[in-house]
Amino acid sequence: MTNEKIKRMFDAFYQAKRIRDMLPPLPQGVMPSYIQYLDVIHSLQKEKKISGFPISVMP
């Protein structure tokens, strides 16, 4: 890996952190991992690998 690629990678990490810091806070009781789970479920539904939404997301 060249120095230029390493620099570009760190720049991308920095930009991603800045973008994440600008997002509004999550609602009370919602963890960041929940968002990742919902994203995976949504992606699988779009690919028709699963149907419906058989689990409860919020208590």
C-alpha positions as CSV (number, residue, x, y, z in Angstrom):
1,M,0.0,0.0,0.0
2,T,1.4,3.3,-1.0
3,N,1.6,6.4,1.2
4,E,-0.9,8.1,-1.1
5,K,-3.4,5.3,-0.6
6,I,-2.9,5.4,3.2
7,K,-3.5,9.2,3.2
8,R,-6.7,8.8,1.1
9,M,-7.9,6.1,3.5
10,F,-7.3,8.3,6.6
11,D,-9.0,11.3,4.8
12,A,-12.0,9.1,4.1
13,F,-12.2,8.0,7.8
14,Y,-12.0,11.6,8.9
15,Q,-14.7,12.7,6.5
16,A,-16.9,9.8,7.7
17,K,-16.5,10.8,11.3
18,R,-17.4,14.4,10.5
19,I,-20.5,13.3,8.7
20,R,-21.5,11.0,11.6
21,D,-21.0,13.9,14.1
22,M,-23.4,16.0,12.1
23,L,-26.2,13.5,12.3
24,P,-29.0,14.1,14.9
25,P,-28.9,12.0,18.1
26,L,-30.7,8.7,18.0
27,P,-34.0,8.5,19.9
28,Q,-33.8,7.3,23.5
29,G,-33.5,3.6,23.7
30,V,-32.2,3.2,20.2
31,M,-28.6,1.9,19.8
32,P,-26.5,2.4,16.7
33,S,-26.4,-1.4,16.2
34,Y,-30.2,-1.3,15.8
35,I,-29.8,0.9,12.7
36,Q,-27.4,-1.7,11.2
37,Y,-29.8,-4.5,11.8
38,L,-32.6,-2.6,10.2
39,D,-30.4,-1.8,7.2
40,V,-29.6,-5.5,6.7
41,I,-33.2,-6.5,7.0
42,H,-34.2,-3.8,4.5
43,S,-31.5,-5.0,2.1
44,L,-32.6,-8.6,2.4
45,Q,-36.2,-7.6,1.8
46,K,-35.2,-5.7,-1.3
47,E,-33.4,-8.8,-2.6
48,K,-36.5,-10.9,-1.8
49,K,-34.4,-13.2,0.5
50,I,-36.9,-12.5,3.3
51,S,-40.4,-11.3,3.4
52,G,-42.4,-9.4,6.0
53,F,-41.0,-8.2,9.2
54,P,-41.6,-10.9,11.8
55,I,-39.7,-9.3,14.7
56,S,-40.6,-6.4,16.8
57,V,-38.1,-3.5,16.6
58,M,-39.2,-1.4,19.5
59,P,-40.3,-2.6,22.9
